[in-house]
Amino acid sequence: MSTESASKPAQVAGPTRKRGKAKYIVLLGLVFSIVLAQQTGLLGFGLAHLRAATFPKDESLLEYVHGSAPGVLIIDPHQLDLKALGPEGSSVRQHIERTRDDIKKATGIDLGFDVDKLILSPSIVVARGRFNEQKLAERLAEHSYAQAEHKGVKYLVRAGEDAIAVRDGSILLYGAEPELRASIDAEEAGTSLASREEATSRLAHIGWDRPVLGVALLSESKPSLRAILTGSTGPRAVTVGISTKGGLSATVAIDAASADAAEELRKLLEEKRANLDALKALAGPEAGAGLAEIAKRAALTVDAGAGRLMVQVDVRPEELDVLAKAGAKAAGSLGEVYKNVRLLQLLAPGP
């Protein structure tokens, strides 16, 4: 019998075993990374960022806004490019950072990391993101917030001031206690803003793929025959979308009672933007000049079929900074004016 086969050395399985171990190590490392990302919120943030880029529409958040709300402003931090708002240290950037820091100190919630979508309305603030109800309760307990409940929904309330609720760790509601309760009722009964087609259709027309999107419903959705025949120029709704891709630009849709009314409004705005003195009187010399430059670049077109005036305008970062400073100064001035007017009202004899 030949002894060749017996004399052949056995094949070494070392490299194969090493490759197998390497695969397990990579797999374990991947699992550990996913668990760590989930615990720190990075996984949720990453998925939300992807969703904002591919499927930005989120009408379900409107279900927490009462149907009687006159409008909403929707902010998507994932789509916001801060560079379009000016360099670091500019008035707008400073205001954003200051607001972010203040809220984080008080609640532990980071507007730039924990919040994926934010809805502001006159009565309630709604946010989608990642919220720790227990930690929030512990922090707000130091500020005299107490536990309360409405229709099975727990929330924190400071008597006579405001209330905040976290639902399923992903939805946050904030407002005065009656408004927060009304939000819970509207979501349960299906009487929220999400059920109003005049609001959702206008938001969809401008597009959810913008970091700032808002609608103001100024009158009934359907104009009267008188309004159509007389060509009333009063706007019925205003929808705004702001983009920060490649600079700051705004699209404004103003719905009128008819095509003639939209054309009248366009002519009126054309006259107003040509009047530099009026703009300076309205906003001050520096801001007025900036507004005039922005107004010159604005494009005004009428969509006759929809009875809608469309305005497209671009704003440069330096112009935005000037307007922000002027706005802050005007806010202080208006506060003093209000105090003086209120004092006169109190001192003036009644009729």
Residue pairs with C-beta under 8 A, 6 or more apart in sequence:
34 43
36 42
37 43
37 46
38 44
41 113
41 114
41 130
44 129
44 130
45 113
45 116
45 130
48 78
48 116
48 129
49 78
51 116
52 76
52 78
52 79
52 116
52 117
53 78
53 79
56 76
56 79
56 208
56 209
56 210
57 204
57 208
58 117
58 128
58 208
59 194
59 200
59 203
60 194
61 74
61 117
61 119
61 126
61 128
61 171
62 72
62 119
62 192
62 193
62 194
62 199
62 200
63 186
63 187
63 192
63 193
63 194
64 119
64 124
64 126
64 171
64 173
64 183
64 186
64 187
64 192
65 72
65 119
65 121
65 123
65 124
65 126
65 183
65 186
65 192
65 193
65 194
66 121
66 123
66 124
66 179
66 182
66 183
66 186
66 191
66 192
66 193
67 186
67 191
67 192
67 193
67 195
67 196
69 121
69 122
69 123
69 124
69 193
70 122
70 216
70 217
70 218
71 121
71 122
71 199
71 214
71 215
71 216
71 217
72 119
72 120
72 121
72 193
72 199
72 214
72 215
73 119
73 120
73 121
73 212
73 213
73 214
74 117
74 118
74 119
74 120
74 203
74 208
74 212
74 213
74 214
75 117
75 118
75 119
75 120
75 211
75 212
76 116
76 117
76 118
76 208
76 210
76 211
76 212
76 213
77 111
77 112
77 115
77 116
77 118
77 211
78 116
78 211
79 209
79 210
79 211
79 244
80 211
80 212
80 244
81 211
81 244
81 245
82 93
82 96
82 244
83 244
83 317
84 244
84 245
84 246
84 247
84 248
84 317
85 92
85 93
85 96
85 244
85 248
85 317
85 320
86 92
86 93
86 317
86 318
86 320
86 321
87 93
87 317
90 317
90 320
90 321
90 324
91 321
91 324
91 325
91 328
92 320
92 321
92 324
95 324
99 111
100 110
100 111
100 112
103 109
103 111
104 110
104 111
106 139
106 143
107 136
107 139
107 140
107 164
108 132
108 135
108 136
108 139
109 115
109 129
109 131
109 136
109 172
111 118
114 129
114 130
114 131
115 127
115 128
115 129
116 127
116 128
116 129
117 127
117 128
117 129
118 125
118 126
118 127
118 128
119 125
119 126
119 127
121 193
123 175
123 176
123 179
123 182
123 183
124 173
124 174
124 175
124 179
124 180
124 182
124 183
125 172
125 173
125 174
125 175
126 171
126 172
126 173
126 174
126 183
127 171
127 172
127 174
128 170
128 171
128 172
129 170
129 172
130 169
130 170
131 166
131 169
131 170
131 171
131 172
132 166
132 169
133 154
133 166
133 169
136 156
136 164
136 166
137 145
137 147
137 156
140 156
140 158
140 164
143 158
144 158
145 156
145 157
145 158
145 164
146 156
146 157
146 158
146 159
147 154
147 155
147 156
148 154
148 155
148 156
148 157
148 163
148 177
149 155
150 180
150 181
150 184
151 184
151 185
151 188
153 165
153 167
153 184
154 165
155 163
155 164
155 165
155 173
155 180
156 163
156 164
156 165
157 163
157 164
157 177
161 176
162 174
162 175
162 176
162 177
163 174
163 175
163 176
163 177
163 180
164 172
164 173
164 174
164 180
165 172
165 173
165 174
165 180
165 184
166 172
166 173
167 173
173 180
173 183
173 184
174 180
175 183
185 191
186 192
193 199
193 200
194 200
196 217
197 221
198 217
198 221
198 237
199 215
199 217
202 215
202 237
202 239
202 253
202 255
203 213
203 215
203 239
205 239
205 253
206 213
206 239
206 240
206 241
206 251
206 253
207 213
207 241
210 241
210 242
210 243
211 242
211 243
211 244
212 240
212 241
212 242
213 240
213 241
213 242
214 239
214 240
214 241
215 237
215 238
215 239
215 240
216 237
216 238
216 239
217 236
217 237
218 234
218 235
218 236
218 237
218 238
219 234
219 236
219 237
220 236
221 236
221 237
223 232
223 236
223 257
223 258
227 234
227 257
227 258
227 261
228 257
228 258
231 257
231 258
231 260
231 261
231 264
232 256
232 257
232 261
233 256
233 261
233 264
233 265
233 268
234 256
234 257
234 261
235 254
235 255
235 256
235 265
236 255
236 256
236 257
237 254
237 255
238 252
238 253
238 254
238 255
239 252
239 253
239 255
240 250
240 251
240 252
240 253
241 250
241 251
242 248
242 249
242 250
242 251
243 249
243 250
243 251
247 314
247 315
247 316
247 317
248 314
248 315
248 316
248 317
248 320
249 312
249 313
249 314
249 315
250 311
250 312
250 313
250 314
250 315
251 310
251 311
251 312
252 310
252 311
252 312
252 313
253 308
253 309
253 310
253 311
254 262
254 265
254 308
254 309
254 310
254 311
255 306
255 307
255 308
256 262
256 264
256 265
256 307
256 308
256 309
257 307
258 307
259 302
259 304
259 305
259 307
261 307
262 302
262 303
262 304
262 307
262 308
262 309
263 302
263 304
265 309
266 300
266 301
266 302
266 309
269 300
269 309
269 311
270 300
272 278
273 279
273 292
273 295
273 296
273 298
276 288
276 289
276 292
279 288
279 289
279 291
279 292
279 295
280 288
280 289
280 292
281 288
282 288
282 291
283 290
283 291
283 323
283 326
283 330
284 326
284 329
284 330
286 322
286 326
287 322
287 323
287 326
287 327
290 319
290 322
290 323
290 326
291 323
293 319
294 313
294 314
294 315
294 319
295 313
297 313
297 314
298 311
298 312
298 313
299 311
299 312
299 313
300 309
300 310
300 311
301 309
301 310
301 312
302 308
302 309
302 310
303 309
303 310
315 323
